[in-house]
Amino acid sequence: MLTGAGAVAAAGAVVAAGGYARSRMTAAEPVIPDAPVGDERLVKHKSRARGRTVDFYTAVPEGHGDGQGLPVCLVLHGGSKVAADFPGMGLGRFVTDSVRRGNPPFVLVGATGDRLAWRPNGDDDPQKMVHEEIPRWCEDLGFATESFGALGWSMGGYGALLLAERFPGFVSTVAALSPAVSAGDDVFVQAGTLREVPVGLWCGEDDGFLDHVKALQEVLPLVTATYADGRHNYGYWSTCLPAAFDLIARNLSRSAPVL
């Protein structure tokens, strides 16, 4: 289990820069907020939907104890990451930074779905895990589970959008960073079901998915999109997370959708 100081150490060396920090851990140089980690944990849970034990990650903003009563943003990882990577990505810092910038607090929650695009694959169903099991795990921790935000990048962005489409009312807002979508796939086909779900799209201008993401923007009913210099990596996605968290916080704390 990771908490407080342990999670800070896991985030690696950082260099302060204008209130944020640049990690030296990767060539992509992710930009991580210079904010403390709150109650951040990584534990094991048996997932019947997946038929295996999975890592389960939670991060509460610093200053909000163990997160009792706080709403939840589901985190769906991309193909090159798993839940055990989240502390090193600085996600606990980002959720504290969101509160320090004036947003209502929320909890980050995620589990390992492996490289199945957050869809069923035989008896292994990471989508079912997110929809049916993670809410129960959140209830056990005292988090609010009336509705969820969803954040994902690459494969996880695809999975977050598909989750919202497949289970109307389960997800109140989606932040999708460079979602791995393509015209005609299930996310495109079901886009009209998201009439009351604010969706934020971000994609780098040097990303191979750029044209597909722009095409998705055209068919989503309630969407805001941001395109900027960047590639398909965490160096770019880390610069998008503050705005993504703004979108999530706005819509977890209000009854009417807000872009």
C-alpha positions in Angstrom: 0.0 0.0 0.0 1.3 3.5 -0.9 0.4 6.4 1.3 1.7 10.0 1.6 5.5 10.1 1.7 5.9 6.6 0.2 3.9 7.7 -2.9 5.9 10.9 -3.1 9.1 8.9 -3.3 7.6 6.7 -5.9 6.9 9.7 -8.1 10.7 10.1 -8.7 12.9 13.1 -8.9 11.3 16.3 -9.9 12.4 19.8 -10.8 10.2 22.7 -9.8 9.1 24.8 -12.7 6.5 27.5 -12.5 4.4 25.6 -9.9 4.8 22.3 -11.7 7.6 19.9 -12.0 9.3 18.1 -14.9 9.9 14.4 -14.2 13.4 13.1 -15.3 12.0 9.6 -15.5 11.1 9.5 -19.2 12.3 11.1 -22.4 8.8 12.5 -22.9 9.3 14.7 -19.8 5.8 14.7 -18.2 4.9 17.9 -16.4 3.8 17.0 -12.8 2.2 19.5 -10.4 4.4 20.6 -7.5 1.6 19.5 -5.0 1.7 17.0 -2.2 0.2 13.5 -2.4 -2.7 12.8 0.0 -4.0 9.4 0.9 -2.7 7.3 -2.0 -3.1 3.5 -1.9 -2.3 0.5 -4.1 -3.9 -2.7 -2.9 -4.9 -6.1 -4.3 -8.5 -7.1 -5.1 -10.0 -10.3 -6.4 -11.9 -9.5 -9.6 -14.5 -12.2 -10.5 -15.2 -10.3 -13.7 -11.6 -10.8 -14.8 -11.0 -14.1 -13.1 -7.8 -12.9 -11.3 -6.4 -10.6 -8.7 -5.8 -7.0 -9.8 -4.1 -3.9 -8.5 -6.6 -1.4 -7.2 -5.5 2.3 -7.0 -7.0 5.1 -5.0 -5.9 8.7 -4.5 -7.5 11.3 -2.2 -6.5 14.9 -2.4 -4.2 16.1 0.3 -6.2 17.6 3.2 -9.3 15.4 2.6 -8.4 12.5 4.9 -9.4 9.1 3.5 -11.9 10.5 1.1 -15.1 9.6 2.9 -18.1 10.9 1.0 -16.1 12.3 -2.0 -17.2 11.5 -5.6 -15.1 9.3 -7.8 -13.3 9.7 -11.1 -12.5 6.3 -12.7 -9.1 6.1 -14.3 -8.7 3.8 -17.3 -5.1 3.3 -18.3 -3.7 3.0 -21.8 -2.0 -0.1 -23.3 1.5 0.6 -21.9 0.5 1.2 -18.3 -1.3 -0.6 -15.4 -2.7 0.7 -12.1 0.7 0.1 -10.4 2.1 2.8 -12.6 -0.3 5.5 -11.4 1.8 6.7 -8.4 4.9 7.2 -10.5 2.8 9.2 -13.0 2.0 11.7 -10.3 -1.7 11.2 -10.4 -2.0 11.8 -6.6 -0.3 15.1 -7.1 -2.6 16.1 -9.9 -5.8 15.5 -7.8 -4.4 17.6 -5.0 -3.4 20.3 -7.5 -7.0 20.3 -8.8 -8.3 21.2 -5.4 -5.6 23.8 -4.8 -6.7 25.5 -8.0 -10.3 25.8 -6.6 -12.1 22.7 -7.8 -14.3 20.6 -5.6 -12.4 17.5 -4.3 -12.9 14.1 -5.8 -11.1 10.7 -5.6 -9.2 9.0 -8.3 -9.8 5.2 -8.6 -8.5 2.7 -11.1 -7.7 -1.0 -11.5 -5.6 -3.0 -14.0 -7.5 -3.9 -17.1 -4.4 -5.1 -19.1 -4.5 -4.7 -23.0 -8.1 -5.7 -23.7 -9.3 -2.2 -24.7 -11.6 -2.3 -21.7 -13.9 -4.8 -23.4 -14.9 -8.4 -22.7 -12.5 -11.0 -24.0 -13.9 -14.5 -23.3 -14.2 -14.9 -19.5 -12.0 -11.9 -18.9 -14.2 -8.7 -18.7 -12.4 -5.6 -17.5 -15.5 -3.5 -18.5 -17.7 -5.5 -16.1 -15.1 -5.0 -13.4 -15.3 -1.3 -13.8 -19.1 -1.2 -14.0 -20.0 -3.7 -11.3 -17.0 -4.4 -9.0 -15.2 -1.1 -8.6 -18.3 0.7 -7.4 -18.6 -1.9 -4.6 -14.9 -1.5 -3.7 -15.5 2.3 -3.6 -18.6 1.8 -1.3 -16.5 -0.2 1.1 -14.1 2.8 1.4 -16.9 5.2 2.0 -16.7 7.0 -1.4 -19.8 8.4 -3.0 -21.0 6.2 -5.8 -24.1 7.8 -7.2 -22.3 8.7 -10.4 -18.8 8.6 -11.7 -16.5 10.7 -13.8 -14.2 8.8 -16.2 -10.7 9.6 -17.4 -8.6 7.7 -19.9 -5.8 8.0 -22.3 -5.2 6.2 -25.6 -6.8 2.7 -25.1 -8.2 4.0 -21.8 -9.8 7.0 -23.5 -11.6 4.6 -25.9 -12.6 2.5 -22.9 -13.9 5.5 -20.9 -16.1 6.6 -23.9 -17.4 3.1 -24.5 -18.2 2.7 -20.8 -20.3 5.8 -20.8 -22.1 4.7 -23.9 -22.8 1.2 -22.8 -24.2 2.1 -19.4 -26.3 5.3 -19.6 -26.4 7.2 -16.3 -23.3 5.5 -14.9 -20.8 8.1 -16.0 -21.6 11.8 -15.7 -18.6 13.1 -17.7 -15.7 11.8 -19.7 -12.2 13.2 -20.2 -10.5 11.3 -23.1 -6.9 12.1 -23.9 -5.9 11.0 -27.4 -8.5 8.2 -27.4 -7.6 5.2 -29.6 -10.7 5.5 -31.8 -11.3 5.0 -35.5 -14.2 6.0 -37.7 -16.9 3.3 -37.6 -15.9 1.7 -34.4 -18.3 1.1 -31.5 -17.5 4.5 -29.9 -18.5 6.3 -33.1 -21.6 4.1 -33.6 -22.9 4.8 -30.1 -21.8 8.5 -29.9 -25.4 9.7 -30.0 -26.1 8.1 -26.6 -23.9 10.7 -24.9 -26.4 13.5 -25.3 -26.3 14.4 -21.6 -22.7 13.5 -20.9 -20.1 16.3 -21.3 -17.0 14.9 -23.1 -13.6 16.6 -23.2 -11.2 15.5 -26.0 -7.5 16.3 -26.1 -5.1 15.2 -28.8 -1.6 16.2 -29.9 -1.1 17.6 -33.3 1.6 15.0 -34.0 -0.5 12.1 -32.8 -1.5 9.4 -35.3 -5.1 9.4 -33.9 -5.6 13.2 -34.5 -7.8 12.9 -37.6 -10.0 10.2 -35.9 -10.3 12.3 -32.7 -11.4 15.3 -34.8 -13.9 13.1 -36.6 -15.3 11.9 -33.2 -15.7 15.6 -32.1 -18.1 16.1 -35.0 -20.4 13.3 -33.9 -20.5 13.8 -30.2 -23.5 15.8 -29.0 -21.9 17.6 -26.0 -18.2 18.0 -26.5 -15.2 20.4 -26.1 -11.9 19.6 -27.8 -8.4 20.9 -27.5 -5.6 20.3 -29.9 -2.0 21.4 -29.3 1.6 20.5 -30.0 2.2 17.0 -28.8 2.6 13.3 -29.5 1.0 10.1 -28.3 2.7 10.0 -24.9 2.5 11.0 -21.3 4.6 14.0 -21.8 1.7 15.5 -23.8 -1.1 14.0 -21.7 0.3 15.3 -18.5 -0.1 18.8 -19.8 -3.8 18.0 -20.5 -4.6 16.6 -17.0 -5.3 19.9 -15.2 -8.0 20.9 -17.7 -9.3 17.4 -17.8 -9.6 17.5 -14.0 -11.4 20.8 -14.2 -14.0 19.3 -16.5 -14.5 16.3 -14.2 -14.7 18.4 -11.0 -17.4 20.7 -12.6 -19.6 17.8 -13.6 -19.2 15.6 -10.5 -20.4 18.5 -8.3 -23.4 19.7 -10.4 -26.7 18.2 -11.4 -26.7 19.7 -14.9 -23.9 19.0 -17.4 -21.3 21.7 -17.9 -18.6 21.9 -20.6 
